[in-house]
C-alpha cells in the first residue's frame, strides 16, 4: 500500500476551508479516482494548546492506493481538474509526499 | 481521535534505520504508552521514481490517541527514554504535528 500525503503549510496568512475540503474536494478526488484510491483520510491541525505555533501544516489529506502506478493511473487523467479546485479552499501550495505504508 | 505525526526530514545526509525503527523503536513507544496509544502507523519514503528528489520526509511515524491529554499522559512520563533512542536509528531531528483526524 502506498500513501500520497498532501500537506498544506501553515502560516499566519494561511487560509483553509475545512468544510469545503471535507465535503467537496476530497469526495470529488475519490470519485474521479474510483477504485484506484482505496480510501483517504483527512487531518486538521489542532489549533488549541501550546503546540499551535509549531504546527507545520494547517491540514493534510492522504490518499491510499495499491501502488504508485495505481495512483498515477487514477490521478493523472484528472490532475488538471483536481488542481483547479485547490484555490476554492486554500491559498497554500501543498507539499506532496509519496510513502510506502510499512506499518498501517 | 488525534494523531501525532513524527516526521523525519529528508536530506542527502539523512540516515534512517528502517528495521530498528519498525522493530525496536515504535514497539517500545507503544509498550511504554500502553492504552494511551490506540495504535500507530509507519510510512517510508518511496525512493524510486521521479518524485524521489522531492520527498520532504525520509520516514514518518504516527501515534493515534483519544485526545491530546491522553497523548500527554502516555508519552510525557517516558519522553526522556523515547527521545534518547532517536540517535539509534536516525541523525535527523523530527518535525512534530498534532492533528485531529477529521476523516479517518
N, CA and C atoms of all chains as a GROMACS GRO file, in nm:
protein
  624
    1UNK      N    1   0.085  -0.120   0.000
    1UNK     CA    2   0.000   0.000   0.000
    1UNK      C    3   0.088   0.125   0.000
    2UNK      N    4   0.053   0.221  -0.080
    2UNK     CA    5   0.124   0.349  -0.078
    2UNK      C    6   0.028   0.458  -0.033
    3UNK      N    7   0.089   0.567   0.010
    3UNK     CA    8   0.012   0.676   0.068
    3UNK      C    9   0.065   0.806   0.009
    4UNK      N   10  -0.022   0.880  -0.053
    4UNK     CA   11   0.016   1.011  -0.106
    4UNK      C   12  -0.036   1.116  -0.008
    5UNK      N   13   0.058   1.179   0.060
    5UNK     CA   14   0.022   1.280   0.159
    5UNK      C   15   0.028   1.417   0.094
    6UNK      N   16  -0.081   1.491   0.106
    6UNK     CA   17  -0.089   1.626   0.050
    6UNK      C   18  -0.099   1.719   0.172
    7UNK      N   19   0.010   1.792   0.195
    7UNK     CA   20   0.024   1.866   0.321
    7UNK      C   21   0.025   2.016   0.294
    8UNK      N   22  -0.066   2.088   0.360
    8UNK     CA   23  -0.083   2.231   0.336
    8UNK      C   24  -0.009   2.309   0.444
    9UNK      N   25   0.096   2.380   0.407
    9UNK     CA   26   0.178   2.450   0.507
    9UNK      C   27   0.098   2.553   0.586
   10UNK      N   28   0.133   2.563   0.711
   10UNK     CA   29   0.072   2.661   0.799
   10UNK      C   30   0.148   2.793   0.790
   11UNK      N   31   0.080   2.901   0.817
   11UNK     CA   32   0.144   3.033   0.827
   11UNK      C   33   0.039   3.126   0.883
   12UNK      N   34   0.080   3.242   0.929
   12UNK     CA   35  -0.021   3.335   0.982
   12UNK      C   36  -0.124   3.375   0.876
   13UNK      N   37  -0.085   3.366   0.749
   13UNK     CA   38  -0.176   3.407   0.641
   13UNK      C   39  -0.251   3.288   0.579
   14UNK      N   40  -0.224   3.169   0.633
   14UNK     CA   41  -0.284   3.050   0.571
   14UNK      C   42  -0.435   3.049   0.588
   15UNK      N   43  -0.504   3.024   0.478
   15UNK     CA   44  -0.649   3.012   0.478
   15UNK      C   45  -0.682   2.869   0.438
   16UNK      N   46  -0.778   2.808   0.508
   16UNK     CA   47  -0.816   2.671   0.475
   16UNK      C   48  -0.961   2.650   0.513
   17UNK      N   49  -1.043   2.613   0.415
   17UNK     CA   50  -1.186   2.592   0.436
   17UNK      C   51  -1.209   2.442   0.461
   18UNK      N   52  -1.214   2.407   0.589
   18UNK     CA   53  -1.230   2.266   0.629
   18UNK      C   54  -1.353   2.201   0.566
   19UNK      N   55  -1.463   2.271   0.575
   19UNK     CA   56  -1.589   2.212   0.529
   19UNK      C   57  -1.582   2.182   0.379
   20UNK      N   58  -1.532   2.278   0.304
   20UNK     CA   59  -1.522   2.256   0.159
   20UNK      C   60  -1.430   2.139   0.128
   21UNK      N   61  -1.316   2.135   0.195
   21UNK     CA   62  -1.218   2.029   0.170
   21UNK      C   63  -1.278   1.892   0.200
   22UNK      N   64  -1.347   1.884   0.312
   22UNK     CA   65  -1.400   1.756   0.361
   22UNK      C   66  -1.525   1.714   0.282
   23UNK      N   67  -1.607   1.811   0.249
   23UNK     CA   68  -1.737   1.777   0.190
   23UNK      C   69  -1.740   1.787   0.038
   24UNK      N   70  -1.646   1.863  -0.018
   24UNK     CA   71  -1.648   1.880  -0.164
   24UNK      C   72  -1.521   1.824  -0.230
   25UNK      N   73  -1.407   1.876  -0.187
   25UNK     CA   74  -1.283   1.843  -0.259
   25UNK      C   75  -1.246   1.694  -0.251
   26UNK      N   76  -1.234   1.644  -0.130
   26UNK     CA   77  -1.188   1.506  -0.117
   26UNK      C   78  -1.287   1.404  -0.174
   27UNK      N   79  -1.417   1.422  -0.152
   27UNK     CA   80  -1.511   1.330  -0.219
   27UNK      C   81  -1.500   1.337  -0.372
   28UNK      N   82  -1.472   1.456  -0.426
   28UNK     CA   83  -1.454   1.469  -0.571
   28UNK      C   84  -1.330   1.390  -0.616
   29UNK      N   85  -1.221   1.404  -0.542
   29UNK     CA   86  -1.098   1.330  -0.577
   29UNK      C   87  -1.124   1.180  -0.575
   30UNK      N   88  -1.191   1.134  -0.471
   30UNK     CA   89  -1.221   0.990  -0.459
   30UNK      C   90  -1.309   0.944  -0.575
   31UNK      N   91  -1.408   1.024  -0.608
   31UNK     CA   92  -1.499   0.986  -0.716
   31UNK      C   93  -1.424   0.978  -0.850
   32UNK      N   94  -1.339   1.078  -0.875
   32UNK     CA   95  -1.264   1.080  -1.001
   32UNK      C   96  -1.164   0.964  -1.009
   33UNK      N   97  -1.101   0.932  -0.897
   33UNK     CA   98  -1.000   0.826  -0.896
   33UNK      C   99  -1.063   0.687  -0.893
   34UNK      N  100  -1.186   0.679  -0.848
   34UNK     CA  101  -1.253   0.548  -0.842
   34UNK      C  102  -1.176   0.451  -0.755
   35UNK      N  103  -1.169   0.326  -0.801
   35UNK     CA  104  -1.105   0.223  -0.720
   35UNK      C  105  -0.953   0.237  -0.713
   36UNK      N  106  -0.897   0.326  -0.794
   36UNK     CA  107  -0.752   0.348  -0.784
   36UNK      C  108  -0.717   0.408  -0.647
   37UNK      N  109  -0.813   0.477  -0.587
   37UNK     CA  110  -0.795   0.526  -0.450
   37UNK      C  111  -0.875   0.434  -0.358
   38UNK      N  112  -0.804   0.359  -0.273
   38UNK     CA  113  -0.874   0.264  -0.185
   38UNK      C  114  -0.956   0.340  -0.081
   39UNK      N  115  -0.893   0.438  -0.019
   39UNK     CA  116  -0.963   0.524   0.078
   39UNK      C  117  -0.875   0.644   0.104
   40UNK      N  118  -0.928   0.738   0.181
   40UNK     CA  119  -0.848   0.855   0.214
   40UNK      C  120  -0.876   0.896   0.358
   41UNK      N  121  -0.784   0.974   0.413
   41UNK     CA  122  -0.803   1.029   0.546
   41UNK      C  123  -0.772   1.179   0.541
   42UNK      N  124  -0.826   1.250   0.639
   42UNK     CA  125  -0.805   1.395   0.647
   42UNK      C  126  -0.766   1.432   0.790
   43UNK      N  127  -0.661   1.510   0.803
   43UNK     CA  128  -0.617   1.560   0.933
   43UNK      C  129  -0.628   1.712   0.935
   44UNK      N  130  -0.667   1.765   1.050
   44UNK     CA  131  -0.672   1.910   1.067
   44UNK      C  132  -0.583   1.945   1.186
   45UNK      N  133  -0.497   2.043   1.170
   45UNK     CA  134  -0.411   2.085   1.280
   45UNK      C  135  -0.496   2.123   1.400
   46UNK      N  136  -0.448   2.086   1.516
   46UNK     CA  137  -0.516   2.126   1.639
   46UNK      C  138  -0.465   2.265   1.674
   47UNK      N  139  -0.559   2.360   1.673
   47UNK     CA  140  -0.515   2.498   1.690
   47UNK      C  141  -0.507   2.539   1.836
   48UNK      N  142  -0.577   2.466   1.923
   48UNK     CA  143  -0.568   2.499   2.065
   48UNK      C  144  -0.442   2.436   2.124
   49UNK      N  145  -0.399   2.489   2.235
   49UNK     CA  146  -0.286   2.428   2.306
   49UNK      C  147  -0.153   2.489   2.271
   50UNK      N  148  -0.054   2.454   2.348
   50UNK     CA  149   0.078   2.515   2.337
   50UNK      C  150   0.150   2.480   2.208
   51UNK      N  151   0.105   2.375   2.139
   51UNK     CA  152   0.178   2.333   2.019
   51UNK      C  153   0.133   2.411   1.895
   52UNK      N  154   0.031   2.495   1.912
   52UNK     CA  155  -0.030   2.560   1.795
   52UNK      C  156   0.072   2.632   1.707
   53UNK      N  157   0.160   2.708   1.769
   53UNK     CA  158   0.252   2.789   1.691
   53UNK      C  159   0.356   2.703   1.618
   54UNK      N  160   0.368   2.577   1.659
   54UNK     CA  161   0.466   2.490   1.596
   54UNK      C  162   0.405   2.393   1.496
   55UNK      N  163   0.280   2.409   1.467
   55UNK     CA  164   0.214   2.317   1.376
   55UNK      C  165   0.258   2.348   1.233
   56UNK      N  166   0.335   2.260   1.172
   56UNK     CA  167   0.388   2.293   1.039
   56UNK      C  168   0.282   2.293   0.929
   57UNK      N  169   0.175   2.213   0.947
   57UNK     CA  170   0.074   2.206   0.841
   57UNK      C  171  -0.063   2.239   0.897
   58UNK      N  172  -0.139   2.316   0.821
   58UNK     CA  173  -0.273   2.354   0.866
   58UNK      C  174  -0.370   2.238   0.846
   59UNK      N  175  -0.343   2.156   0.746
   59UNK     CA  176  -0.428   2.039   0.719
   59UNK      C  177  -0.350   1.944   0.628
   60UNK      N  178  -0.393   1.818   0.628
   60UNK     CA  179  -0.330   1.717   0.543
   60UNK      C  180  -0.438   1.622   0.493
   61UNK      N  181  -0.423   1.581   0.369
   61UNK     CA  182  -0.508   1.475   0.314
   61UNK      C  183  -0.418   1.363   0.267
   62UNK      N  184  -0.462   1.239   0.286
   62UNK     CA  185  -0.380   1.123   0.250
   62UNK      C  186  -0.462   1.029   0.163
   63UNK      N  187  -0.409   0.999   0.044
   63UNK     CA  188  -0.475   0.906  -0.048
   63UNK      C  189  -0.402   0.772  -0.042
   64UNK      N  190  -0.476   0.666  -0.018
   64UNK     CA  191  -0.416   0.532  -0.009
   64UNK      C  192  -0.447   0.453  -0.136
   65UNK      N  193  -0.339   0.403  -0.198
   65UNK     CA  194  -0.353   0.330  -0.324
   65UNK      C  195  -0.268   0.203  -0.318
   66UNK      N  196  -0.298   0.111  -0.409
   66UNK     CA  197  -0.222  -0.015  -0.410
   66UNK      C  198  -0.076   0.006  -0.449
   67UNK      N  199  -0.049   0.103  -0.534
   67UNK     CA  200   0.086   0.123  -0.586
   67UNK      C  201   0.097   0.264  -0.642
   68UNK      N  202   0.220   0.305  -0.671
   68UNK     CA  203   0.241   0.435  -0.735
   68UNK      C  204   0.177   0.435  -0.874
   69UNK      N  205   0.188   0.322  -0.943
   69UNK     CA  206   0.125   0.311  -1.075
   69UNK      C  207  -0.026   0.331  -1.066
   70UNK      N  208  -0.086   0.270  -0.964
   70UNK     CA  209  -0.231   0.284  -0.946
   70UNK      C  210  -0.267   0.430  -0.919
   71UNK      N  211  -0.187   0.495  -0.835
   71UNK     CA  212  -0.213   0.636  -0.807
   71UNK      C  213  -0.207   0.717  -0.936
   72UNK      N  214  -0.102   0.695  -1.014
   72UNK     CA  215  -0.085   0.773  -1.136
   72UNK      C  216  -0.196   0.745  -1.237
   73UNK      N  217  -0.240   0.619  -1.243
   73UNK     CA  218  -0.348   0.583  -1.334
   73UNK      C  219  -0.479   0.651  -1.293
   74UNK      N  220  -0.499   0.666  -1.162
   74UNK     CA  221  -0.624   0.724  -1.113
   74UNK      C  222  -0.622   0.875  -1.109
   75UNK      N  223  -0.508   0.930  -1.073
   75UNK     CA  224  -0.498   1.075  -1.053
   75UNK      C  225  -0.463   1.149  -1.182
   76UNK      N  226  -0.371   1.091  -1.258
   76UNK     CA  227  -0.316   1.156  -1.377
   76UNK      C  228  -0.420   1.217  -1.470
   77UNK      N  229  -0.519   1.136  -1.512
   77UNK     CA  230  -0.617   1.188  -1.609
   77UNK      C  231  -0.702   1.303  -1.555
   78UNK      N  232  -0.703   1.321  -1.420
   78UNK     CA  233  -0.790   1.423  -1.360
   78UNK      C  234  -0.711   1.531  -1.287
   79UNK      N  235  -0.580   1.528  -1.303
   79UNK     CA  236  -0.497   1.618  -1.222
   79UNK      C  237  -0.533   1.766  -1.246
   80UNK      N  238  -0.563   1.801  -1.369
   80UNK     CA  239  -0.594   1.940  -1.401
   80UNK      C  240  -0.719   1.986  -1.326
   81UNK      N  241  -0.822   1.903  -1.331
   81UNK     CA  242  -0.949   1.936  -1.264
   81UNK      C  243  -0.929   1.943  -1.112
   82UNK      N  244  -0.852   1.850  -1.058
   82UNK     CA  245  -0.829   1.846  -0.913
   82UNK      C  246  -0.748   1.968  -0.868
   83UNK      N  247  -0.642   1.997  -0.940
   83UNK     CA  248  -0.556   2.112  -0.906
   83UNK      C  249  -0.637   2.244  -0.913
   84UNK      N  250  -0.724   2.252  -1.013
   84UNK     CA  251  -0.801   2.376  -1.034
   84UNK      C  252  -0.895   2.404  -0.917
   85UNK      N  253  -0.925   2.301  -0.839
   85UNK     CA  254  -1.017   2.318  -0.726
   85UNK      C  255  -0.946   2.370  -0.600
   86UNK      N  256  -0.815   2.361  -0.597
   86UNK     CA  257  -0.739   2.398  -0.475
   86UNK      C  258  -0.768   2.541  -0.427
   87UNK      N  259  -0.769   2.641  -0.516
   87UNK     CA  260  -0.795   2.778  -0.469
   87UNK      C  261  -0.932   2.796  -0.405
   88UNK      N  262  -1.022   2.700  -0.426
   88UNK     CA  263  -1.154   2.710  -0.365
   88UNK      C  264  -1.152   2.686  -0.213
   89UNK      N  265  -1.043   2.628  -0.162
   89UNK     CA  266  -1.041   2.603  -0.017
   89UNK      C  267  -0.912   2.649   0.052
   90UNK      N  268  -0.810   2.686  -0.025
   90UNK     CA  269  -0.688   2.731   0.043
   90UNK      C  270  -0.606   2.825  -0.044
   91UNK      N  271  -0.524   2.905   0.020
   91UNK     CA  272  -0.428   2.989  -0.051
   91UNK      C  273  -0.287   2.929  -0.041
   92UNK      N  274  -0.278   2.806   0.010
   92UNK     CA  275  -0.148   2.742   0.028
   92UNK      C  276  -0.115   2.646  -0.086
   93UNK      N  277   0.013   2.632  -0.116
   93UNK     CA  278   0.057   2.534  -0.215
   93UNK      C  279   0.099   2.408  -0.140
   94UNK      N  280   0.033   2.297  -0.166
   94UNK     CA  281   0.063   2.177  -0.086
   94UNK      C  282   0.201   2.117  -0.114
   95UNK      N  283   0.253   2.056  -0.010
   95UNK     CA  284   0.375   1.976  -0.017
   95UNK      C  285   0.330   1.831  -0.034
   96UNK      N  286   0.391   1.760  -0.128
   96UNK     CA  287   0.349   1.623  -0.156
   96UNK      C  288   0.455   1.523  -0.107
   97UNK      N  289   0.409   1.417  -0.045
   97UNK     CA  290   0.500   1.309  -0.002
   97UNK      C  291   0.437   1.177  -0.047
   98UNK      N  292   0.516   1.096  -0.116
   98UNK     CA  293   0.467   0.961  -0.151
   98UNK      C  294   0.545   0.860  -0.067
   99UNK      N  295   0.471   0.783   0.011
   99UNK     CA  296   0.533   0.688   0.105
   99UNK      C  297   0.480   0.548   0.082
  100UNK      N  298   0.561   0.453   0.124
  100UNK     CA  299   0.513   0.317   0.138
  100UNK      C  300   0.462   0.302   0.281
  101UNK      N  301   0.345   0.244   0.298
  101UNK     CA  302   0.295   0.221   0.433
  101UNK      C  303   0.360   0.093   0.485
  102UNK      N  304   0.454   0.110   0.577
  102UNK     CA  305   0.533  -0.003   0.627
  102UNK      C  306   0.458  -0.072   0.741
  103UNK      N  307   0.396   0.010   0.827
  103UNK     CA  308   0.307  -0.040   0.932
  103UNK      C  309   0.180   0.044   0.919
  104UNK      N  310   0.067  -0.021   0.900
  104UNK     CA  311  -0.054   0.059   0.879
  104UNK      C  312  -0.180  -0.017   0.911
  105UNK      N  313  -1.048   1.144   1.778
  105UNK     CA  314  -0.914   1.082   1.767
  105UNK      C  315  -0.812   1.188   1.725
  106UNK      N  316  -0.697   1.186   1.788
  106UNK     CA  317  -0.590   1.275   1.744
  106UNK      C  318  -0.472   1.190   1.695
  107UNK      N  319  -0.386   1.256   1.620
  107UNK     CA  320  -0.276   1.188   1.554
  107UNK      C  321  -0.151   1.272   1.575
  108UNK      N  322  -0.052   1.214   1.633
  108UNK     CA  323   0.076   1.283   1.650
  108UNK      C  324   0.170   1.229   1.542
  109UNK      N  325   0.201   1.315   1.447
  109UNK     CA  326   0.288   1.274   1.336
  109UNK      C  327   0.431   1.316   1.368
  110UNK      N  328   0.521   1.221   1.360
  110UNK     CA  329   0.663   1.245   1.386
  110UNK      C  330   0.733   1.225   1.252
  111UNK      N  331   0.778   1.337   1.193
  111UNK     CA  332   0.824   1.335   1.055
  111UNK      C  333   0.973   1.366   1.049
  112UNK      N  334   1.049   1.277   0.986
  112UNK     CA  335   1.194   1.289   0.981
  112UNK      C  336   1.236   1.350   0.848
  113UNK      N  337   1.290   1.472   0.851
  113UNK     CA  338   1.325   1.540   0.726
  113UNK      C  339   1.425   1.462   0.641
  114UNK      N  340   1.406   1.470   0.513
  114UNK     CA  341   1.497   1.408   0.418
  114UNK      C  342   1.610   1.504   0.385
  115UNK      N  343   1.723   1.452   0.349
  115UNK     CA  344   1.836   1.532   0.301
  115UNK      C  345   1.938   1.434   0.247
  116UNK      N  346   2.034   1.481   0.169
  116UNK     CA  347   2.134   1.388   0.116
  116UNK      C  348   2.210   1.317   0.227
  117UNK      N  349   2.219   1.380   0.345
  117UNK     CA  350   2.294   1.321   0.457
  117UNK      C  351   2.205   1.244   0.554
  118UNK      N  352   2.075   1.238   0.523
  118UNK     CA  353   1.983   1.175   0.618
  118UNK      C  354   2.008   1.024   0.628
  119UNK      N  355   2.015   0.978   0.751
  119UNK     CA  356   2.033   0.836   0.779
  119UNK      C  357   1.908   0.790   0.852
  120UNK      N  358   1.857   0.672   0.816
  120UNK     CA  359   1.738   0.621   0.884
  120UNK      C  360   1.739   0.470   0.878
  121UNK      N  361   1.738   0.407   0.994
  121UNK     CA  362   1.743   0.261   1.003
  121UNK      C  363   1.599   0.209   1.014
  122UNK      N  364   1.544   0.171   0.900
  122UNK     CA  365   1.404   0.125   0.896
  122UNK      C  366   1.377   0.010   0.991
  123UNK      N  367   1.464  -0.088   0.987
  123UNK     CA  368   1.440  -0.209   1.066
  123UNK      C  369   1.438  -0.176   1.214
  124UNK      N  370   1.532  -0.094   1.260
  124UNK     CA  371   1.535  -0.058   1.401
  124UNK      C  372   1.409   0.020   1.440
  125UNK      N  373   1.372   0.113   1.355
  125UNK     CA  374   1.255   0.196   1.384
  125UNK      C  375   1.129   0.110   1.395
  126UNK      N  376   1.113   0.019   1.300
  126UNK     CA  377   0.992  -0.064   1.292
  126UNK      C  378   0.991  -0.174   1.399
  127UNK      N  379   1.108  -0.231   1.424
  127UNK     CA  380   1.112  -0.350   1.511
  127UNK      C  381   1.148  -0.318   1.655
  128UNK      N  382   1.214  -0.202   1.678
  128UNK     CA  383   1.256  -0.170   1.814
  128UNK      C  384   1.188  -0.043   1.867
  129UNK      N  385   1.209   0.067   1.794
  129UNK     CA  386   1.165   0.195   1.849
  129UNK      C  387   1.013   0.205   1.865
  130UNK      N  388   0.939   0.183   1.759
  130UNK     CA  389   0.793   0.203   1.766
  130UNK      C  390   0.726   0.103   1.860
  131UNK      N  391   0.765  -0.024   1.859
  131UNK     CA  392   0.707  -0.115   1.960
  131UNK      C  393   0.739  -0.070   2.103
  132UNK      N  394   0.857  -0.014   2.125
  132UNK     CA  395   0.892   0.036   2.258
  132UNK      C  396   0.798   0.152   2.297
  133UNK      N  397   0.778   0.245   2.203
  133UNK     CA  398   0.689   0.359   2.230
  133UNK      C  399   0.549   0.309   2.264
  134UNK      N  400   0.499   0.215   2.186
  134UNK     CA  401   0.364   0.161   2.210
  134UNK      C  402   0.357   0.094   2.348
  135UNK      N  403   0.460   0.019   2.380
  135UNK     CA  404   0.462  -0.052   2.508
  135UNK      C  405   0.464   0.047   2.625
  136UNK      N  406   0.546   0.150   2.612
  136UNK     CA  407   0.556   0.250   2.720
  136UNK      C  408   0.426   0.329   2.734
  137UNK      N  409   0.362   0.360   2.622
  137UNK     CA  410   0.239   0.441   2.627
  137UNK      C  411   0.117   0.358   2.665
  138UNK      N  412   0.126   0.228   2.645
  138UNK     CA  413   0.013   0.142   2.679
  138UNK      C  414  -0.112   0.181   2.603
  139UNK      N  415  -0.226   0.178   2.671
  139UNK     CA  416  -0.353   0.205   2.604
  139UNK      C  417  -0.371   0.353   2.568
  140UNK      N  418  -0.282   0.439   2.617
  140UNK     CA  419  -0.290   0.580   2.576
  140UNK      C  420  -0.264   0.593   2.426
  141UNK      N  421  -0.189   0.499   2.371
  141UNK     CA  422  -0.169   0.495   2.225
  141UNK      C  423  -0.258   0.384   2.172
  142UNK      N  424  -0.360   0.422   2.094
  142UNK     CA  425  -0.454   0.321   2.042
  142UNK      C  426  -0.383   0.232   1.940
  143UNK      N  427  -0.310   0.295   1.850
  143UNK     CA  428  -0.232   0.221   1.750
  143UNK      C  429  -0.138   0.318   1.682
  144UNK      N  430  -0.051   0.267   1.598
  144UNK     CA  431   0.040   0.356   1.526
  144UNK      C  432   0.059   0.306   1.384
  145UNK      N  433   0.107   0.396   1.298
  145UNK     CA  434   0.140   0.358   1.162
  145UNK      C  435   0.279   0.411   1.130
  146UNK      N  436   0.342   0.351   1.030
  146UNK     CA  437   0.476   0.392   0.989
  146UNK      C  438   0.479   0.405   0.836
  147UNK      N  439   0.533   0.515   0.788
  147UNK     CA  440   0.549   0.538   0.645
  147UNK      C  441   0.698   0.552   0.613
  148UNK      N  442   0.734   0.499   0.497
  148UNK     CA  443   0.871   0.514   0.449
  148UNK      C  444   0.867   0.580   0.314
  149UNK      N  445   0.949   0.684   0.293
  149UNK     CA  446   0.952   0.749   0.164
  149UNK      C  447   0.984   0.648   0.054
  150UNK      N  448   0.918   0.664  -0.058
  150UNK     CA  449   0.948   0.580  -0.173
  150UNK      C  450   1.064   0.646  -0.247
  151UNK      N  451   1.174   0.574  -0.254
  151UNK     CA  452   1.294   0.637  -0.308
  151UNK      C  453   1.304   0.622  -0.458
  152UNK      N  454   1.232   0.524  -0.513
  152UNK     CA  455   1.235   0.508  -0.659
  152UNK      C  456   1.140   0.608  -0.722
  153UNK      N  457   1.160   0.636  -0.848
  153UNK     CA  458   1.064   0.719  -0.922
  153UNK      C  459   1.102   0.864  -0.925
  154UNK      N  460   1.034   0.938  -1.010
  154UNK     CA  461   1.070   1.078  -1.036
  154UNK      C  462   1.049   1.170  -0.916
  155UNK      N  463   0.968   1.124  -0.819
  155UNK     CA  464   0.938   1.212  -0.706
  155UNK      C  465   1.044   1.206  -0.597
  156UNK      N  466   1.143   1.117  -0.615
  156UNK     CA  467   1.238   1.091  -0.507
  156UNK      C  468   1.303   1.218  -0.454
  157UNK      N  469   1.346   1.304  -0.546
  157UNK     CA  470   1.422   1.421  -0.501
  157UNK      C  471   1.333   1.522  -0.428
  158UNK      N  472   1.203   1.505  -0.443
  158UNK     CA  473   1.111   1.599  -0.379
  158UNK      C  474   1.049   1.544  -0.251
  159UNK      N  475   1.093   1.430  -0.207
  159UNK     CA  476   1.035   1.371  -0.088
  159UNK      C  477   1.080   1.447   0.036
  160UNK      N  478   0.990   1.521   0.100
  160UNK     CA  479   1.035   1.604   0.212
  160UNK      C  480   1.076   1.524   0.336
  161UNK      N  481   1.018   1.406   0.354
  161UNK     CA  482   1.049   1.327   0.474
  161UNK      C  483   1.099   1.188   0.437
  162UNK      N  484   1.203   1.145   0.507
  162UNK     CA  485   1.257   1.012   0.480
  162UNK      C  486   1.168   0.905   0.541
  163UNK      N  487   1.103   0.937   0.649
  163UNK     CA  488   1.011   0.843   0.715
  163UNK      C  489   0.921   0.922   0.808
  164UNK      N  490   0.808   0.860   0.844
  164UNK     CA  491   0.713   0.923   0.936
  164UNK      C  492   0.651   0.814   1.024
  165UNK      N  493   0.630   0.849   1.150
  165UNK     CA  494   0.554   0.762   1.239
  165UNK      C  495   0.436   0.841   1.291
  166UNK      N  496   0.322   0.774   1.308
  166UNK     CA  497   0.200   0.843   1.353
  166UNK      C  498   0.140   0.768   1.472
  167UNK      N  499   0.123   0.839   1.581
  167UNK     CA  500   0.063   0.781   1.701
  167UNK      C  501  -0.082   0.828   1.710
  168UNK      N  502  -0.175   0.736   1.725
  168UNK     CA  503  -0.317   0.769   1.733
  168UNK      C  504  -0.365   0.754   1.877
  169UNK      N  505  -0.423   0.863   1.929
  169UNK     CA  506  -0.468   0.865   2.069
  169UNK      C  507  -0.608   0.925   2.075
  170UNK      N  508  -0.676   0.900   2.186
  170UNK     CA  509  -0.812   0.954   2.201
  170UNK      C  510  -0.814   1.106   2.208
  171UNK      N  511  -0.711   1.165   2.266
  171UNK     CA  512  -0.709   1.310   2.286
  171UNK      C  513  -0.565   1.356   2.309
  172UNK      N  514  -0.546   1.488   2.306
  172UNK     CA  515  -0.412   1.542   2.335
  172UNK      C  516  -0.375   1.509   2.480
  173UNK      N  517  -0.473   1.515   2.569
  173UNK     CA  518  -0.447   1.480   2.710
  173UNK      C  519  -0.400   1.336   2.722
  174UNK      N  520  -0.465   1.247   2.650
  174UNK     CA  521  -0.426   1.106   2.655
  174UNK      C  522  -0.283   1.089   2.602
  175UNK      N  523  -0.252   1.158   2.494
  175UNK     CA  524  -0.115   1.151   2.441
  175UNK      C  525  -0.015   1.198   2.546
  176UNK      N  526  -0.045   1.312   2.607
  176UNK     CA  527   0.049   1.366   2.705
  176UNK      C  528   0.062   1.275   2.827
  177UNK      N  529  -0.050   1.216   2.868
  177UNK     CA  530  -0.047   1.124   2.983
  177UNK      C  531   0.039   1.001   2.952
  178UNK      N  532   0.033   0.956   2.828
  178UNK     CA  533   0.106   0.834   2.792
  178UNK      C  534   0.250   0.860   2.755
  179UNK      N  535   0.273   0.971   2.688
  179UNK     CA  536   0.408   0.999   2.636
  179UNK      C  537   0.495   1.071   2.738
  180UNK      N  538   0.434   1.169   2.806
  180UNK     CA  539   0.509   1.256   2.897
  180UNK      C  540   0.604   1.184   2.992
  181UNK      N  541   0.554   1.086   3.067
  181UNK     CA  542   0.640   1.020   3.166
  181UNK      C  543   0.758   0.945   3.105
  182UNK      N  544   0.752   0.918   2.973
  182UNK     CA  545   0.856   0.838   2.908
  182UNK      C  546   0.931   0.915   2.802
  183UNK      N  547   0.905   1.045   2.794
  183UNK     CA  548   0.962   1.121   2.682
  183UNK      C  549   1.115   1.116   2.680
  184UNK      N  550   1.177   1.118   2.796
  184UNK     CA  551   1.323   1.117   2.803
  184UNK      C  552   1.378   0.987   2.742
  185UNK      N  553   1.320   0.876   2.784
  185UNK     CA  554   1.365   0.745   2.734
  185UNK      C  555   1.340   0.733   2.583
  186UNK      N  556   1.225   0.782   2.539
  186UNK     CA  557   1.192   0.772   2.397
  186UNK      C  558   1.284   0.860   2.313
  187UNK      N  559   1.305   0.983   2.356
  187UNK     CA  560   1.394   1.075   2.284
  187UNK      C  561   1.536   1.021   2.278
  188UNK      N  562   1.580   0.959   2.386
  188UNK     CA  563   1.718   0.909   2.393
  188UNK      C  564   1.743   0.798   2.292
  189UNK      N  565   1.636   0.736   2.245
  189UNK     CA  566   1.651   0.626   2.148
  189UNK      C  567   1.666   0.676   2.005
  190UNK      N  568   1.628   0.801   1.980
  190UNK     CA  569   1.628   0.853   1.842
  190UNK      C  570   1.763   0.838   1.770
  191UNK      N  571   1.876   0.874   1.833
  191UNK     CA  572   2.005   0.860   1.762
  191UNK      C  573   2.038   0.716   1.722
  192UNK      N  574   1.968   0.618   1.780
  192UNK     CA  575   1.992   0.479   1.742
  192UNK      C  576   1.942   0.446   1.602
  193UNK      N  577   1.856   0.532   1.546
  193UNK     CA  578   1.806   0.499   1.410
  193UNK      C  579   1.812   0.614   1.311
  194UNK      N  580   1.841   0.736   1.361
  194UNK     CA  581   1.848   0.846   1.264
  194UNK      C  582   1.937   0.959   1.314
  195UNK      N  583   1.986   1.037   1.220
  195UNK     CA  584   2.061   1.159   1.253
  195UNK      C  585   1.974   1.283   1.232
  196UNK      N  586   1.845   1.262   1.208
  196UNK     CA  587   1.754   1.373   1.180
  196UNK      C  588   1.676   1.413   1.306
  197UNK      N  589   1.641   1.540   1.314
  197UNK     CA  590   1.555   1.588   1.422
  197UNK      C  591   1.412   1.592   1.369
  198UNK      N  592   1.323   1.517   1.430
  198UNK     CA  593   1.188   1.510   1.374
  198UNK      C  594   1.108   1.638   1.389
  199UNK      N  595   1.020   1.657   1.293
  199UNK     CA  596   0.920   1.764   1.295
  199UNK      C  597   0.792   1.700   1.349
  200UNK      N  598   0.728   1.769   1.444
  200UNK     CA  599   0.608   1.712   1.508
  200UNK      C  600   0.483   1.788   1.464
  201UNK      N  601   0.379   1.714   1.433
  201UNK     CA  602   0.249   1.775   1.400
  201UNK      C  603   0.142   1.704   1.481
  202UNK      N  604   0.060   1.780   1.552
  202UNK     CA  605  -0.054   1.720   1.622
  202UNK      C  606  -0.181   1.760   1.549
  203UNK      N  607  -0.256   1.660   1.505
  203UNK     CA  608  -0.375   1.685   1.423
  203UNK      C  609  -0.496   1.615   1.483
  204UNK      N  610  -0.610   1.669   1.449
  204UNK     CA  611  -0.735   1.598   1.473
  204UNK      C  612  -0.764   1.516   1.348
  205UNK      N  613  -0.802   1.391   1.365
  205UNK     CA  614  -0.837   1.310   1.249
  205UNK      C  615  -0.983   1.342   1.214
  206UNK      N  616  -1.001   1.416   1.106
  206UNK     CA  617  -1.134   1.462   1.068
  206UNK      C  618  -1.206   1.357   0.985
  207UNK      N  619  -1.130   1.291   0.898
  207UNK     CA  620  -1.179   1.175   0.823
  207UNK      C  621  -1.072   1.069   0.838
  208UNK      N  622  -1.108   0.953   0.889
  208UNK     CA  623  -1.001   0.853   0.912
  208UNK      C  624  -1.056   0.714   0.929
   0.00000   0.00000   0.00000
